C-alpha cells in the first residue's frame, strides 16, 4: 500500500485534488469529514466538546454549531489547542481503521488540512501539497464561503505558512489559475510516479535508475529532502535505529554530485539489522544487497526520488579508562 498525505492551506484546492484522486482509483480519507463524524450527535466526541466549551455551542437539533465554534478557536490559540486535543486523536484512529481495510496494492490518500501543523508528514510515503497565493485564497473564501476579508485572513494566519508547507512537501501542485492545470499535474504524478511506486512496493523492488548517474550542480534542497526521508525511516524502524544520517556527496554543501540521496542507519545488533528489513521495505526501501561491511543496502522504491539507505551495526565501544 502506498500512503500519501494531501494538504494545503484553506481554500488552496485540496477538494479539487481529492476528487481527482478518487476518480483515478485512490482510497481517499477525508480528515474534515471524519472530524465532523467524530463529533456527530450522540458521540463521545461531541459530549467532550460540550463539556469543554459549553451547551451554547450546540444548535437546536443537538448538532455542533461549527461556525460559532470555529470563530472562537481561530481567534484563540489556546481554545484551538483544546479542541484539537479532543478531535485529532479520534480522527487519526478512524483514518487508521480505513487504511487497515485497504488492499496491499491500494494508493491511500489522506486529506489532512493540518498535516504540517500536527507534524504527521513522516507517517506517509509522500506528502502532496496544493498551493495557491494568499490573495487567491482570500478571494475564494469571500466568494464561496461568505467570509469577510478579516475572517479569511484569520483562518490563514492560524495555519502553517506556505514556506512551512513547501518544506514538508515531496510534491507541490500549483492551483492559482485554471483548475484543469492542477488536475493535469496530478494526472502526471499519478501515472508517472505513484503507480510505479506502488507496484514496486507490492513487488518489493527498488526503482530502476541509471547505473552511473552523472554529477549535477548542488541542489540546496538536498538536505531538506534527506531530512524528510530520514524522518520516515526513523518512524518506520522506531527504536531499532540508533541514528539516521544524511551521508555521501549530497550532504556536502555546494558540492556537485549525482542526484541520489544517501542515508545511513545505525543499529545496535545484527538481530536489529534483520528486524529492520521488513519495516524499511514497507516504508519504501526494499533490500537491494549487502554493504561491504556486512550491513544491508536498501534502494528507494520511489521512481521520483533516487535514494539509497545503508543499515550498519554500531561498532562496539572499547573501554579505554584503564
N, C-alpha and C positions, 0 to 999 in steps of 0.2 A: 504494500500500500504506500502510495506517495501522499504525504501530508503537506498541505500548503496553508499558510496563513495569509489572508487577504485583509488589508487595512487601508486607511486613508482618512484624511480629515473630513469633518462633517461637510456634506454636500459636494464631496470630491467626485463621487461616482461609483461607490462600492456596489450599489444595487445594479447598476448597468453591467458591471463585470460579473456579479453573482448570477444574474440571469443568463448571461452568455455561457458561463461555466456550466450551468445546468443543461443548457441546450447542447453543449458539447459532450455531455455524459458524466460530468463530475458529480460526486455526492457533496452537496453544499450544506453546510451547517451555519445557520444564521444566528449569531450571538444576540442580536437585537430581538429576534423572535423568541429565542429561549429566555431572554431577560423578561419579556412580557409574560411568558408561560410560568416562570417560577414565582411570579407574584400575582397570579390569577386569583380570583375569589376562591376562598376555601383552602388555599395553600399555606403551608407553614411559612413560606417566604413573605406572603402578604401580612400574615399575623405579626411577624417580626418587624416589618416596616411600620406597621401601625403602632407597635409598642415603642419604636424608636422615635417616630415623628408625630404621632397623634392621629385621632379619628378624623380631624378636619382635612386630611389628605385623601379621604375616600369620597367617591361620587355617590349619589343617592342609590345607585344599583349595587353598591358594595365593592365596586372595582376601584382600582387605584387612579387617582387624579394625576396622571402623568405630567401634563403641562405645568400644573401648580408645583408639584414636587421638583420638576426639572428647573423651574425658575429659582427655587430655593437652593438646590445643590450646586447649580452652576455659578451662583453668586457667592457661595461659601465653601471653600475647600474642605473644611472640617466636616461639614454636613455631607459633602460628596464622598468623602472617605468613609463615613459611617454607612452610607447607602451601598457603596461598592463592597464593603465587608459583608453585607447581607447577600447581595446578588451574585457577585463574581464566583464564589465557591460553588453555588448551585448551578450556575451556567456552565462552569467547567465540568462538573460531574455529568450534567446532561449531555454535553458535547462529547465527552469520553464514551458514554454509552452508545451514542450514534456511531462514533468511529469504530468501536468494537464490533459493530454489526456489518461494517463494510468488508468487502472481499479483498483478498490479497492483491488483486490487480486493479483496485479502485484508485482513483485520484480524489482525495477528500480535501475540500476547500472549506476552511473555517473563516467566515466573515466576522472579524472582530474589530469593532471601531477603536477600542483602546488597547490593541495588541502591543504597541510600543510603550504606552504609559504603564502597562502592567508587566512588562518585561517577559513576554511569552515567546519571543522570536526563536529562541534556541530549541523550542519544542517541535519545530517544523523542519522539513527538508528544505523548504524555500519560503521566503516571505515576499509577497507581491504587494506593492504599494501603488495606489492610484493617486495621482497628484493633480491639483488644479490651483490656479492662483487664488490668493486671498480675495481679491476683488470679484473673481468669478463665483467663488463660493458664497460670498455675501449676497451677490445679486440673485443667486439661485434660492437661497434661504428666504429672501424677501419676496421673491416672485412665487415660489411654490409652497412655502410654509407660513406665509403671512407674518414673518418676524420683522421687527424694526431693525435698523442697521445696528443699533447698540446691542440688542439681544443676540443678533447673529455674531457680532464681534466677540461678545462674552463667551458664546459657545466655542468659538475657535480658540480663544485665549485659554480656555480650560483644558485644551488638548495639547498634545506634543506639537512641536514646530515642524515645518517642512524639512528642515535640516536634520532633525532627530529621526523623522520617519525615513528619510533618504539613507541615513547611516544604518538603519535596521533592514533596509531593502536589498534583496537579491535582484529584484526586477522592479523597475519603476515604469508605470504606464501613464502617459500624459492624457488628461481629459479636459483640456481647456476649450477645444474647438468642436468640430464635428464628432458626435459620438461614434460614428462609423469608423473613424480613425483609431479610437481606443479599442473598438471591437476587433479591427483588423490586427492591431498589435497583439491582442490577446490570442487570436487565432494562430498567429505565427508562433507565439510562445507555446501554445498547446501542441501543435503538430511538430515543431522543430525541437522542442526541449522536453516538455512534460511527458508525452507519450513514449519517447525513447528512454527517459529517465525511469518511468515506472516499469517498463519492460526489462531494463537492466536490474532493477530491484528484485523483480519476481524471479529472474534467472540467476541472480547472484553474480552478476558480471560487472566488471568495470566498464566505463565508457571508452570506446575506441578513440584514439587520438594519434597524432603524428609521433612516429618513433623517435625522431630527433627534432623537437621543437626549436625554432630559431629564437635568438635573442630579440627582444623588443625594448623600446625605451621604458625606463622605470615608470611604473604607474603609482601615483601617490595613494591610490585606494587599496593597494595590495594589503597593507597592514589591517585595514578595516575589514576587508573581505576575509582575511585569515582569522581575525578575531571572531567573526560570525561563525566560521566553520569550527573553530576551537570550542566555542560555547556549545555548539551542537554535539560535538564529540564528548565534551565533559558531561553534558546532560545524559547522553546515551550510556556511558560507561560508569558514571557516578563515582563512587569511592574506589573503584579499581584503579583510577588514574591518580598517580602522584602529581603529575603535571601534564599540561598540554601546551606545547610551544610552537611558535612560528619559526621555522629554521630555513636554511638554504638561501639562495641568491635573492629571492623576492623579499627576504627580511632585511636586506641591506638598503638603507635609504639612498635613492638616487642611482642605484646600480642597474644597468640594463641586464635583463635576464629572460629566459624562457617564461612565458606566461603560464607557469604551473606553480601553484602554491604548495609548499611543503610543510607538513606538520609532523611533530613527534610527540608521542605519548609515552610517558614513563610509568611502568607498573612495578609492583614490589617483587612479584614472584613469577615463575614460569606458569604456575597454575592461574594466576591473574591474567597473564597474557592469553591463555587459552579461553578463559571465561569472557574476555573482552571481544572475541571474534564475532559472536552472533549479534550482540547489540551494535557493533560497528557496522556490520553488513546491513542491518535493519535501518541504521541511520544514514546509509548511502555510501559506505566504504567497505565493499566486499574484499575478501582476501585475494591478493594477487600473487604472493610469493613470500620468500623469506629475505630478511636483510642479511648483510654479510656477517653481522654479529649474532645471528640466530634468532633475531626477533621476527615479527611478522610485518609484511609490507601490504598496504591496502591502497587501492586506487579508487577515486571517486566514480560513482555510477552516473553522475550528473554530466550530460554532454555539454552543458553550458558553462561549467566551471571546472577546468582541469585542476586536479589536486591529488597529492599523494600523502599517505599517512604511514609513518613507521612507528611500530609499537616495540619498545625495548624494555628489558628488565633492568631496573635500577641497580647500579653497581653497589656491592656491599661496602659498607663503611668499615674502615680499619681503625682500631683504637690506637692512637699514637701518643697517648698521655703517659705511657710507661707504667 
